[in-house]
């Protein structure tokens, strides 16, 4: 007997069902605690807008080190391209992937 498990995102703000590729899980830290929230694209844009001023004036702490090896990077470029296309983000077929796209991918995963 076979079974199928389906994971469905539901907005933690509105309770709205998030269609595949139309929302994201946003991870963030505040005052020493880490959080994750599932948001629709519209809600995520509002979140980004709400914290933009703070991010522009903050000093980034920690982060990932740059490395040339895919396994050490924490992502595979092919997977980033597939994900970005599914999100409607323009990404080159070959060559370097813009850092902003990679950051979005890592934040979503």
Secondary structure by P-SEA (a helix, b strand, c coil): cbbbbbbbbcccccccccccccbbbbbbccccccbbbbbcaaaaaaaaaaaaaaaaaccccccbbbbcccccccccaaaaaaaaaaacbbbbccccccaaaaaaaaaac
